[in-house]
Amino acid sequence: MNPDIASALAEMDKINVSRLEHPGPLALEPASCRFLAAFIRATGARKVLEFGSGFSSLMIARELGEQEGSYLLSIDNSPQYSRLAKDSVESSESRAKTEFRVAPLRPKFYGMRLLLSYSLPKGLLEALGPFDLVLIDPPHHQYGRESVFYDAFPALAPGGYVILDDANREEAEKKYLSSWDAAYGDAINPVVLEGIGKGLAVIEKLEDVPRWPLPAGESVLATLETLRNAGRLLFGRKE
Ligand SMILES: C[S@@+](CC[C@H](N)C(=O)[O-])C[C@H]1O[C@@H](n2cnc3c(N)ncnc32)[C@H](O)[C@@H]1O
Protein backbone atom coordinates (compact mmCIF):
# COMPACT_ATOMS: atom_id res chain seq x y z
CA MET A 1 0.00 0.00 0.00
CA ASN A 2 1.02 3.61 -0.62
CA PRO A 3 3.00 4.64 2.53
CA ASP A 4 1.16 7.98 2.94
CA ILE A 5 -2.20 6.21 2.92
CA ALA A 6 -0.92 3.46 5.25
CA SER A 7 0.43 6.05 7.69
CA ALA A 8 -2.84 8.04 7.69
CA LEU A 9 -4.85 4.85 8.26
CA ALA A 10 -2.60 3.92 11.18
CA GLU A 11 -2.81 7.37 12.79
CA MET A 12 -6.35 8.59 12.02
CA ASP A 13 -7.92 7.35 15.26
CA LYS A 14 -5.71 9.77 17.20
CA ILE A 15 -7.45 12.76 15.53
CA ASN A 16 -10.25 14.33 17.52
CA VAL A 17 -13.47 15.31 15.73
CA SER A 18 -15.79 17.02 18.17
CA ARG A 19 -19.34 15.64 18.07
CA LEU A 20 -20.51 19.02 19.36
CA GLU A 21 -19.06 20.82 16.33
CA HIS A 22 -19.88 18.34 13.56
CA PRO A 23 -22.88 19.80 11.68
CA GLY A 24 -24.44 16.55 10.46
CA PRO A 25 -25.06 14.44 7.37
CA LEU A 26 -24.02 16.90 4.65
CA ALA A 27 -20.59 17.46 6.14
CA LEU A 28 -17.64 15.13 5.58
CA GLU A 29 -18.22 12.15 7.90
CA PRO A 30 -16.22 12.14 11.15
CA ALA A 31 -14.13 9.12 10.04
CA SER A 32 -13.38 10.85 6.72
CA CYS A 33 -12.41 14.02 8.61
CA ARG A 34 -9.99 11.96 10.72
CA PHE A 35 -8.45 10.38 7.65
CA LEU A 36 -8.17 13.76 5.91
CA ALA A 37 -6.35 15.34 8.85
CA ALA A 38 -4.07 12.32 9.31
CA PHE A 39 -3.33 12.30 5.57
CA ILE A 40 -2.33 15.97 5.60
CA ARG A 41 0.00 15.12 8.50
CA ALA A 42 1.40 12.05 6.72
CA THR A 43 2.06 13.80 3.41
CA GLY A 44 3.18 17.10 4.94
CA ALA A 45 0.78 18.85 2.54
CA ARG A 46 1.01 22.64 2.81
CA LYS A 47 -1.20 23.94 0.03
CA VAL A 48 -4.72 22.56 -0.09
CA LEU A 49 -7.50 23.28 -2.57
CA GLU A 50 -11.03 22.37 -1.55
CA PHE A 51 -14.25 22.27 -3.56
CA GLY A 52 -17.23 22.33 -1.18
CA SER A 53 -16.67 24.55 1.86
CA GLY A 54 -17.93 23.48 5.27
CA PHE A 55 -16.77 21.48 8.25
CA SER A 56 -13.94 19.98 6.19
CA SER A 57 -12.48 23.51 5.80
CA LEU A 58 -12.15 23.73 9.58
CA MET A 59 -10.48 20.30 9.75
CA ILE A 60 -7.99 21.30 7.05
CA ALA A 61 -7.22 24.73 8.54
CA ARG A 62 -6.62 23.18 11.96
CA GLU A 63 -4.27 20.62 10.51
CA LEU A 64 -2.32 23.17 8.46
CA GLY A 65 -1.96 25.40 11.53
CA GLU A 66 0.77 27.95 11.22
CA GLN A 67 3.13 25.85 9.15
CA GLU A 68 5.37 27.87 6.87
CA GLY A 69 3.78 28.23 3.43
CA SER A 70 0.47 26.68 4.42
CA TYR A 71 -2.59 27.84 2.50
CA LEU A 72 -6.17 26.67 2.02
CA LEU A 73 -8.20 27.84 -0.96
CA SER A 74 -11.82 26.80 -0.42
CA ILE A 75 -14.37 27.21 -3.21
CA ASP A 76 -18.14 26.99 -2.93
CA ASN A 77 -21.17 28.06 -4.93
CA SER A 78 -23.17 29.08 -1.88
CA PRO A 79 -22.39 32.49 -0.31
CA GLN A 80 -24.16 31.30 2.85
CA TYR A 81 -22.11 28.14 3.38
CA SER A 82 -18.89 29.79 2.29
CA ARG A 83 -19.46 32.49 4.93
CA LEU A 84 -20.30 29.87 7.60
CA ALA A 85 -17.13 27.93 6.84
CA LYS A 86 -15.04 31.13 6.86
CA ASP A 87 -16.54 32.20 10.20
CA SER A 88 -15.89 28.82 11.77
CA VAL A 89 -12.24 28.90 10.69
CA GLU A 90 -11.79 32.50 11.82
CA SER A 91 -13.31 31.82 15.22
CA SER A 92 -11.13 28.73 15.69
CA GLU A 93 -7.59 28.80 17.01
CA SER A 94 -6.15 28.02 13.60
CA ARG A 95 -3.89 30.71 12.19
CA ALA A 96 -3.57 29.03 8.78
CA LYS A 97 -3.72 31.30 5.76
CA THR A 98 -7.14 30.64 4.22
CA GLU A 99 -9.12 32.08 1.34
CA PHE A 100 -12.81 31.41 0.75
CA ARG A 101 -14.17 32.08 -2.73
CA VAL A 102 -17.73 31.95 -3.95
CA ALA A 103 -18.06 30.82 -7.56
CA PRO A 104 -21.37 29.92 -9.23
CA LEU A 105 -21.81 26.51 -10.85
CA ARG A 106 -22.26 26.94 -14.62
CA PRO A 107 -22.52 24.44 -17.49
CA LYS A 108 -19.28 24.06 -19.45
CA PHE A 109 -18.19 21.63 -22.17
CA TYR A 110 -15.41 19.12 -21.46
CA GLY A 111 -14.99 17.57 -24.88
CA MET A 112 -18.53 16.53 -25.83
CA ARG A 113 -19.68 16.34 -22.23
CA LEU A 114 -21.58 19.25 -20.69
CA LEU A 115 -20.80 19.42 -16.96
CA LEU A 116 -21.48 21.90 -14.20
CA SER A 117 -18.29 23.51 -13.04
CA TYR A 118 -17.27 26.35 -10.77
CA SER A 119 -17.01 29.55 -12.74
CA LEU A 120 -13.52 30.78 -11.86
CA PRO A 121 -11.22 33.23 -13.67
CA LYS A 122 -9.18 31.36 -16.29
CA GLY A 123 -5.75 30.36 -14.95
CA LEU A 124 -6.62 31.21 -11.32
CA LEU A 125 -5.98 27.74 -9.89
CA GLU A 126 -2.65 27.38 -11.71
CA ALA A 127 -1.63 30.86 -10.52
CA LEU A 128 -2.44 30.06 -6.87
CA GLY A 129 -0.99 26.53 -6.98
CA PRO A 130 0.71 24.20 -7.26
CA PHE A 131 -1.41 22.45 -4.63
CA ASP A 132 -0.32 19.38 -2.67
CA LEU A 133 -3.85 18.18 -2.02
CA VAL A 134 -7.30 18.71 -3.53
CA LEU A 135 -10.49 17.73 -1.68
CA ILE A 136 -13.54 17.16 -3.88
CA ASP A 137 -16.73 17.48 -1.83
CA PRO A 138 -19.14 19.81 -3.67
CA PRO A 139 -22.91 19.26 -3.65
CA HIS A 140 -23.71 15.65 -4.57
CA HIS A 141 -24.27 14.22 -8.06
CA GLN A 142 -23.39 16.19 -11.20
CA TYR A 143 -22.87 19.50 -9.35
CA GLY A 144 -19.25 19.95 -10.29
CA ARG A 145 -18.01 16.65 -8.86
CA GLU A 146 -16.62 15.30 -12.12
CA SER A 147 -15.44 18.56 -13.70
CA VAL A 148 -13.36 19.85 -10.79
CA PHE A 149 -10.86 17.04 -11.30
CA TYR A 150 -10.24 18.26 -14.87
CA ASP A 151 -9.99 21.87 -13.67
CA ALA A 152 -7.72 21.10 -10.71
CA PHE A 153 -5.39 18.56 -12.38
CA PRO A 154 -3.03 21.15 -13.97
CA ALA A 155 -2.82 23.01 -10.63
CA LEU A 156 -1.94 19.87 -8.65
CA ALA A 157 1.76 19.18 -8.10
CA PRO A 158 3.05 15.86 -9.48
CA GLY A 159 3.20 13.60 -6.39
CA GLY A 160 0.18 15.44 -4.97
CA TYR A 161 -3.19 13.86 -4.22
CA VAL A 162 -6.90 14.31 -4.82
CA ILE A 163 -9.36 13.02 -2.22
CA LEU A 164 -12.93 12.39 -3.41
CA ASP A 165 -15.71 11.91 -0.86
CA ASP A 166 -18.70 9.55 -1.31
CA ALA A 167 -16.56 7.24 -3.46
CA ASN A 168 -18.80 4.20 -2.85
CA ARG A 169 -21.73 5.46 -4.94
CA GLU A 170 -22.05 3.34 -8.07
CA GLU A 171 -24.10 5.79 -10.14
CA ALA A 172 -22.01 8.86 -9.41
CA GLU A 173 -18.48 8.86 -7.96
CA LYS A 174 -17.55 5.41 -9.34
CA LYS A 175 -18.48 6.68 -12.79
CA TYR A 176 -16.40 9.84 -12.31
CA LEU A 177 -13.45 7.69 -11.22
CA SER A 178 -13.67 5.65 -14.39
CA SER A 179 -13.93 8.85 -16.50
CA TRP A 180 -10.83 10.25 -14.80
CA ASP A 181 -9.07 6.96 -15.40
CA ALA A 182 -9.99 7.17 -19.10
CA ALA A 183 -8.80 10.78 -19.23
CA TYR A 184 -5.44 10.38 -17.45
CA GLY A 185 -4.57 6.66 -17.55
CA ASP A 186 -1.19 5.87 -16.04
CA ALA A 187 -0.66 9.47 -14.92
CA ILE A 188 -2.91 8.86 -11.92
CA ASN A 189 -3.10 6.12 -9.30
CA PRO A 190 -6.51 5.83 -7.58
CA VAL A 191 -7.07 3.88 -4.36
CA VAL A 192 -10.61 3.52 -2.98
CA LEU A 193 -10.98 3.22 0.79
CA GLU A 194 -14.50 1.78 0.94
CA GLY A 195 -14.61 1.43 4.72
CA ILE A 196 -14.06 5.10 5.58
CA GLY A 197 -17.26 7.16 5.89
CA LYS A 198 -19.17 6.93 2.62
CA GLY A 199 -15.99 5.84 0.85
CA LEU A 200 -12.95 7.94 0.06
CA ALA A 201 -10.95 7.76 -3.16
CA VAL A 202 -7.33 8.87 -2.83
CA ILE A 203 -5.86 9.60 -6.24
CA GLU A 204 -2.17 10.26 -6.62
CA LYS A 205 -1.02 12.42 -9.53
CA LEU A 206 2.09 10.76 -10.90
CA GLU A 207 2.89 13.14 -13.73
CA ASP A 208 1.64 16.12 -15.69
CA VAL A 209 -0.12 15.07 -18.88
CA PRO A 210 -2.76 16.66 -21.09
CA ARG A 211 -6.24 15.19 -20.72
CA TRP A 212 -7.21 12.54 -23.27
CA PRO A 213 -10.61 12.79 -24.96
CA LEU A 214 -13.45 11.60 -22.70
CA PRO A 215 -15.43 8.58 -23.93
CA ALA A 216 -18.21 9.95 -26.15
CA GLY A 217 -20.62 7.19 -25.08
CA GLU A 218 -21.07 8.70 -21.62
CA SER A 219 -21.61 12.24 -22.86
CA VAL A 220 -25.32 12.21 -23.60
CA LEU A 221 -26.33 10.98 -20.13
CA ALA A 222 -23.90 13.33 -18.34
CA THR A 223 -25.15 16.26 -20.43
CA LEU A 224 -28.81 15.48 -19.68
CA GLU A 225 -28.01 15.25 -15.97
CA THR A 226 -26.16 18.57 -16.14
CA LEU A 227 -29.12 20.27 -17.84
CA ARG A 228 -31.49 18.93 -15.18
CA ASN A 229 -29.18 20.11 -12.39
CA ALA A 230 -28.58 23.52 -13.99
CA GLY A 231 -32.39 23.92 -13.96
CA ARG A 232 -32.51 22.91 -10.31
CA LEU A 233 -29.85 25.48 -9.44
CA LEU A 234 -31.78 28.13 -11.35
CA PHE A 235 -34.94 27.36 -9.39
CA GLY A 236 -33.16 27.03 -6.06
CA ARG A 237 -33.15 23.22 -5.56
CA LYS A 238 -29.63 21.93 -4.95
CA GLU A 239 -29.51 18.28 -3.81
C1 LIG B 1 -21.45 17.53 0.61
S1 LIG B 1 -21.57 19.14 1.37
C2 LIG B 1 -19.95 19.17 2.02
C3 LIG B 1 -19.33 20.45 2.40
C4 LIG B 1 -18.02 20.38 3.18
N1 LIG B 1 -16.97 19.71 2.46
C5 LIG B 1 -18.18 19.82 4.58
O1 LIG B 1 -17.47 18.90 4.96
O2 LIG B 1 -19.04 20.34 5.31
C6 LIG B 1 -21.70 20.03 -0.09
C7 LIG B 1 -22.31 21.43 -0.04
O3 LIG B 1 -23.19 21.61 1.04
C8 LIG B 1 -23.14 22.96 1.50
N2 LIG B 1 -22.93 22.91 2.94
C9 LIG B 1 -21.80 23.13 3.64
N3 LIG B 1 -22.01 22.98 4.95
C10 LIG B 1 -23.32 22.65 5.08
C11 LIG B 1 -24.17 22.37 6.20
N4 LIG B 1 -23.70 22.42 7.45
N5 LIG B 1 -25.48 22.05 5.96
C12 LIG B 1 -25.97 22.02 4.71
N6 LIG B 1 -25.21 22.27 3.60
C13 LIG B 1 -23.91 22.59 3.79
C14 LIG B 1 -22.04 23.68 0.75
O4 LIG B 1 -22.62 24.57 -0.21
C15 LIG B 1 -21.29 22.53 0.08
O5 LIG B 1 -20.81 22.84 -1.21
The ligand as a MOL file (V3000), in Angstrom:
LIG
                    3D

  0  0  0     0  0            999 V3000
M  V30 BEGIN CTAB
M  V30 COUNTS 27 29 0 0 0
M  V30 BEGIN ATOM
M  V30 1 C -21.4480 17.5320 0.6070 0
M  V30 2 S -21.5700 19.1400 1.3720 0 CHG=1
M  V30 3 C -19.9460 19.1700 2.0180 0
M  V30 4 C -19.3260 20.4520 2.4040 0
M  V30 5 C -18.0180 20.3820 3.1810 0
M  V30 6 N -16.9670 19.7060 2.4630 0
M  V30 7 C -18.1820 19.8190 4.5760 0
M  V30 8 O -17.4680 18.9000 4.9630 0
M  V30 9 O -19.0400 20.3350 5.3100 0 CHG=-1
M  V30 10 C -21.7050 20.0300 -0.0920 0
M  V30 11 C -22.3150 21.4340 -0.0390 0
M  V30 12 O -23.1900 21.6090 1.0420 0
M  V30 13 C -23.1450 22.9580 1.4960 0
M  V30 14 N -22.9340 22.9100 2.9390 0
M  V30 15 C -21.8040 23.1290 3.6400 0
M  V30 16 N -22.0130 22.9800 4.9510 0
M  V30 17 C -23.3200 22.6470 5.0800 0
M  V30 18 C -24.1740 22.3680 6.2020 0
M  V30 19 N -23.7020 22.4180 7.4480 0
M  V30 20 N -25.4840 22.0460 5.9630 0
M  V30 21 C -25.9700 22.0150 4.7080 0
M  V30 22 N -25.2130 22.2740 3.6030 0
M  V30 23 C -23.9110 22.5880 3.7900 0
M  V30 24 C -22.0420 23.6780 0.7450 0
M  V30 25 O -22.6150 24.5690 -0.2090 0
M  V30 26 C -21.2910 22.5350 0.0750 0
M  V30 27 O -20.8110 22.8440 -1.2060 0
M  V30 END ATOM
M  V30 BEGIN BOND
M  V30 1 1 1 2
M  V30 2 1 2 3
M  V30 3 1 2 10
M  V30 4 1 3 4
M  V30 5 1 4 5
M  V30 6 1 5 6
M  V30 7 1 5 7
M  V30 8 2 7 8
M  V30 9 1 7 9
M  V30 10 1 10 11
M  V30 11 1 11 12
M  V30 12 1 11 26
M  V30 13 1 12 13
M  V30 14 1 13 14
M  V30 15 1 13 24
M  V30 16 1 14 15
M  V30 17 1 14 23
M  V30 18 2 15 16
M  V30 19 1 16 17
M  V30 20 1 17 18
M  V30 21 2 17 23
M  V30 22 1 18 19
M  V30 23 2 18 20
M  V30 24 1 20 21
M  V30 25 2 21 22
M  V30 26 1 22 23
M  V30 27 1 24 25
M  V30 28 1 24 26
M  V30 29 1 26 27
M  V30 END BOND
M  V30 END CTAB
M  END
